[in-house]
Amino acid sequence: MEDGTPAVHVTRRNHDAARRVLDRAVREGEAPGILAEVRDGDGHWFGTAGVADTRTGRARGHEDRFRIGSITKTFTATVVLQLVGEGQLALEDTVERWLPGVLTGNGHDGNTITVRQLLDHTSGVFSYTHDQPALSRQESYTPEELVEIAVSHPAGFPAGTGWAYSNTNYVLAGMIVEHVTGRMLADEITDRLARPLDLTGTGLPLGADPTLPGPHSSHYTKLFSPDPNATVHDVTELETSPYWAAGGMVSTLADLNRFFAALLAGRLLRPEQQHEMFTMVPTEGWLPGAAYGLGVSRLTLPSGTVVWGMGGALFGSWSYVYGIREGTHMLAVNINADWAAGPWEDPIGIFTDLLEAEFGRSADSGTA
C-alpha cells in the first residue's frame, strides 16, 4: 500500500467533503481532470474526477506523472540547504562569490545579494518569466540566458528591502548548486532526494527534452487567458528548459506527499537548516494568507487552520501539496489544466476549498 496501487483505504477521517470538491472542480470548475491523495498517519486516500484525456475519456490514475511547476523550488532549496549543512556554502554567501560577473546590470548587484535572499525572494532580482516575449525567441534556454533576460530589466528593489516572487532567484540557486558540486542539479536532486526517498516518478528533465514520462495525463492550457472561450492547447509535450530549477520538475502525488512528509518531519535537513527553511517572511501580491520561507510556504486558510508546503503551476498543470507542520497529515493535488470556471477564478480556489475540506476546523466531522 506504500506506493503504486490506486486501491486506497481510510483509517482516520471521512473524506466525503474532499470528494465533493473534486466532483465540483470538474462539474462546475470545468477542469478536465483532478487527482488528490491524502496521507494521514498510516491511512491513505486517493480520489479523482474527470479525465486524463478529453479525446478518449480515459480516467486519471494514481501513478500519473505531471509537471509540478514551482514545487520544484522546494527540491532546489532542500539541496542548497543540505550543502549548507555540509559546510560547502553558506546562506550569507553572496551570489558574486559563486557566480562572478553573472548578476550585474540595471540595479542588480551580485555583491549585495545573498543565497538566503535568493531562496526567500527578498533579493529584488527581476523575474525573467515576466518577459514572455523574450522567452519566445528560441526553443530552449540555458540558465545563463535566463539570467541575462532578467538583468536586462531593472531590479525591483535593493536586496533585503522587500519581497517579490522571482523565478530568476531559483535559476541562480540552481547554478550555484552546480558550481559548488561540479555536478548537474538534476543529478543532485536524484542522488540526494529522489533515490533515498524512493521517489520513482520524480525528476528534473535534462536539457531541452520535451517529453513527459508515462504514465501521465494530457496537459491542457488556455495560456493563462481569463477568457472562458479561449482556445485550449494540448501541451503534454513541453520544452521546460526556461523553468529548470525554478519550475521544471515532474512528479506524482505519492512522491510529493512522501517528500514533503519527510521534509516537514525534519528527516532531510540538519536542525539548523530546518529552522532556517521554516523561518517565514511576509509576502506581497502572492497567495492569499501566505508567508514564505526558504523554498516552502505557510498558508493560513480562511478557517484559520495553518498548513505548510508549496504550490506550482506550469502550462497545462497546476498542483498543491500541503500538510500539518509535523508532516503526518498531507494532501497533494493536481489539475491537468491551468484554469477554473464557475465559482473559482483559478485552480487556487479549488485547492483552497480542498484544503479546507481536509484540514479545516470542521474537517474531522466531515462537514467541511
Phi, psi and omega in degrees: 000348183298329185206153157085342181252133182284350178284116190231146178239161180246133179244339187242323194231161170268118184258020181299322181295320178295318178301320180295324178295318178300314181296319180292327180301325179274314185290314183258324184275350176062027173288138176301311179202155180219142178235144173215142174228133175248136170239119184228096188064236179269358182266138177240143173224134178234133177224151179210154174211155180079203190229159174276333185219116183289343180277317184263340184079010180299138182284153174286151184238159183299330183267005181306133170270150178207161178281131190258001176055228188289354171297339172307324183302326180293321177295314180299314180297323180296319176298314179303314183290330173295319178295323176298314180298333179274358179080014182277339173202175181229151179297334180269001172299146176275158175300321182300326181301319186262333182231068186300131177077359184279320186251090181204145178113145177055041178087357176273132181218105180298345177285341184250356183253129182260166175301318178303316183291333171295313187288330180256010175064034175252018184281332186081002182290134179298139178274116184301335180289351173284350179250074182296324176303322179292334179273006180246010185272341182209169186282324181222163184222145170272160175304321180298321179293326178293320177294323177299321176299316182298311186283356172282355178244157178294145172297152183285324182191161176299144183308133176085003183253002181196189178220132175204130181293122184222119177293336178299326179306318186276335169297315177298319178298318177296321177297321178295317177304314183293324178292318182292317187268338186073016181231163178290144178303321180303320180289323177296317178297317180296311187285328184269331188235304187294312183291313180298328181266002181058046177272080191287344180254015189242136175182167176255116181304148180268134174058227186257027181292116183270356188282151175249114184301145177272164357286150180205159170270160171291147179251129185239137180226147166254019180058035178059026177284137177282353181287119181297340180260014180298149179296137177264130179245141173273116181239036178302320171267121186213127178282112190254013178301332177292353184243324168036241185293345180266339185185022188262359189280162175241143177203190178228167177301312184297318180295318180296316179297320181293316180298311183289327176299316179293320181294311181296326182282355178083022183269354184250341184233155173288157187307319182295317180287329175299316179297318180296316182300321187260018170273115191266149171239152178295149178252163178227127176065032182240222182288141177300135176069025187253149165232160188230137176255229176253084180085003177228162179229159175241128178248133169259112183288162179307330179283350183100349177293142180251132176229160186231140178162221181198155175237163180204143177225137172218164182311119175086004182205134179221129188222152171225147167215116183219156178195184179285163190300330181280348179080008183273349179224111188232151173228127172240139184214145177219139170246132182273049177197172180235033177218168172210154181233193178064233184282358186243139176281330180200175182299340178303321178297319177297315182295322178298317178296324179291319176297320177297319180298325185267325187241348184297170188298335180259007186296321183299332181271355180076019183251008182297000000 
